[in-house]
Structures are given as structure tokens and as C-alpha cells.
Amino acid sequence: MGMTMSMRRLVPGELLSAIGDPEYGGRLSTYVPMPMPPAIVEKMREKLAAAPPERRAAIEKRLQDAGDPRALGLDKAWHLIHFLLSGATSMDVAGPGSAPAAQIILGIHKTAYESGYGPALYLFADEVQRCATVFSSIPDQSIQDRLINSKNVEREIYGGVWSGNEKEGEMLLGVISRVRTFFTEAADAGDGIFKAIT
């Protein structure tokens, strides 16, 4: 499956548990699928009604995961999204002194849980608020320009870059919009964010 990233919004007590308890961190690090456009969700609901019993559980799980506002999957697009937001290609964890745009995907702190691809990461509520503010200040045009020019850094981006396919580009920009909403909602609720690459 490769290195996929999942994010979860956690209230402060849950976040503290995830930071210090590797077992709990591991349970939170399960795969979360990328957000699906509403039209696809509707088609899946139609398929569910007609699906044979052995397929229903898988479709129900996919719909449940897609509808959880406190979880967000970036699949293998996490590194490209990191580049589009920050302009950085490094996969190093963005520490407290790094640029806030780099902290959105790859920062700031490491947990005790190791997935095999490194430690799970987290942001405290005040850091989520700072990242949400920075995220809202990144012009859409800047993101689109980086997307168009992503071929220049193709060898440095895990999971590949935009192929030039218009629908793929629209989907990627839609995921970035969902990440922005995810951070804004987390900031408004006073949540921290737990991130894991599995």
C-alpha cells in the first residue's frame, strides 16, 4: 500500500493519551481513506442497497470512514500536498522553529508510537490554530502555481506529482480544500491533531 497519511482531530485529553501511550497511538493510526466527492458517496449508497451481503460490510465501512468529520485521509498524496502548501520537498518533521506552512502536514511533535515509517506526529490546539490561520492565508493561486510546476520536483516528491490530468488536479485541489476545512474546524473546536504515516 505504501506510505499513507491519516489525520485525526482529538480533544486535549485524547491527544495527551495518544502522545504517551504507544498502544493508543497505534489504534489511532489506522488507515483513513481520502475524502470522496459527494457524487461518489451517493453512488456508493446506491451500490450498498444492491450489494450482495458479503460486500455490504466493506461498503458500509468505506461510507463510515468517508463521513467521519474528525478523521481525514491523505493517502499517498500527503507529500505532494505538503509541497503545494509549503513549497518544501523535505520529508523531515517540521519542528517548532520551522515555517508554519510546513507544520500543517509534517509537524510539529513526535509521539512514542512508531508506525514503521517513523513516529506519529501531533499538534497541540494552539498550534492547530496557528496552522489554520497560516493555511487560510495561502492564496489558492499559489497552490495552483505549485501544482502546475510540480513536475520540476517530481523526483523529490513521494507518491508522485500531478500528471496534468484535469480531473486529477480538481480532485487534489478538492482534497486541499478539505484539509483546510479540517484544520479550521479543529481550530474552532480547540482540538489537537494527531497524524500518522502508515
N, C-alpha and C positions, 0 to 999 in steps of 0.2 A: 504494500500500500504506500510506502514512502513516508516522509515526514509531513504530517498534517498537524495543523494547529486548531485547538479549540479554546474558547474563552468562556468563562462563567462569571456572572455577577454574584458577589457574595456580600451579605451583611457583615459588619465588622467582626462579630463573634465567629461566624463561619470561616472568615478569612484567617483569623488567628489560629483556628483549629487546623486549617489546611497548611499553614506555614510550618507548624511544629509537628504535625503528625503525618509522616510519610504514607501510612496506610490510607488515611482520609484523602490526602493529596492524590494518591493513586486512583481512588474511586472517582474523584472529580476529573481525572484526566482521560476519561473515556472519549471516544470519537464522537464529535458532533458534526453532522453534515452541513454543507454550505446552505445558506438561505435559498429557498426556492421562490421563483416568481409566483404571484397569486394564481395565474392561469394554470401553472403546473400543479399546484396544490389542489385546485378544483378538479383537474383531470385525475389525480390520484384518488380523490374521494369517489369519483365515478367508478374507477377501477376497483376500489375496495368493495363496492356493492356487488360487483360481478365476479370478484376473485374467488378461486377455489379456497376452501378452508386452510390448506397448507400455505397459501401465500398471504392470507389476511394479516397474520401477526407481523410479518415484515413490513407490509404497507402501513399498518397502524403505527408501528414503531417509528417509521420514517416521518409520518404525519405528526406524531407527537413531538419528535425532535425538532421538526421544522417550525412548530408552533410555540416553542419554549422561549419567551422573551428574555430569559435570564441566561441563555446559552447561545453561543454563536460559533459556528464552524467556518474556518477559512480554507480548509482542505490544504492543498499544496500551493495555493495562491498567496499564502501568508508572506513569503519573502518578496514577491512582486509588489504586494500591497505596501509592505514596509518601504520599498524603494519609491513607490509612487507618492507616498506621504512625506517621506523624509529626504529623498534623493540619495540615501546611503545604501550601499550594497553589502556592507559588512553584516554577518550573521552573529556578531558578538552581542552579548547582552548590553543594552544601553543602561549604563549606571546612573546614579543620581546627578552627576555633573554633565551628562550628555544632553544633546538638543532634545527638547520636549517632543518634537515630531518623531524622533527615533524611539522614544519611550512608548509610544502608542502601541506598537506591535511587540517590540523586543525589550521591554524594560519593566521595572527598574530593579527589582529584588529577586533573589533566588530562594526557593523553598528547599526543604530537606528531601523532597520527593524527586527522584531521578527516573526519567522515563526510558532511558537508553539513548536518547538524543539530547541529554542534558537535563538540568533541573527545571522544574516548573517555575514559572515566573509570576510575580504579582505586583499590583499597585495598590497602595492604601487609598482611601476615599479622597483625601486632599490631592493626591497625585492624579487620580482619575479626573477630578475637577479641572486641574491644570491641563491635562492632556485633552480633555473635551474642549476647553477654551482654545487651545492651540489648533486642534482639529478644525473647529469652526472657522478659524482664520485662514486656513489653507484654501486658496482660490481653486474652484473647480477647473479653471483653465490651466493652472499649474499642474494639476493631476493629469489632465488630458494631454498636455505637452509632454510630460514624462512618459506617459503611456505610448505616445507616438514615437518617442525617441528611445524606448526601452530596448530596441534591437542593439543599440550601441553597447549595452552592458549584459547582453544575453548570457555570456559565459560565466558571469558573476552572480546570476540570479537562480536560486534553487527552484525547480519546478517549471522553469522556462519563462518566456516573456510572451507578450501579446503577439499573436500570429498575423494580425492585420484583419482578421475576420470581424466584420461589423457587429454581428450578434454577440460574439465572444467579448468584444470590447464593451458593449452595452451591459452585458451581464456582469463583467468585472466592475464597471462603474456603479452598477446597482449594489454589488456587494460592499463597495467602499461606502456608499450611502448608508447601507445597513450598519456598518461598523460605526459610522458617525452617530447614528441614532442610538446604537448600543451604548456608546460612551456618554452621550448626552443624558440618556435615561438613567444610567448608573450614577452619573454626577448628581442629577436631580434627586435621586433616592438616597444619596450618601453611601453608595455601595463601593466596595473594593472590586478589583478584577483579578481573577486567577487565570493564568494562561499555561497551556501545556502543549508541547510538540511531542506527538506520539507516532 
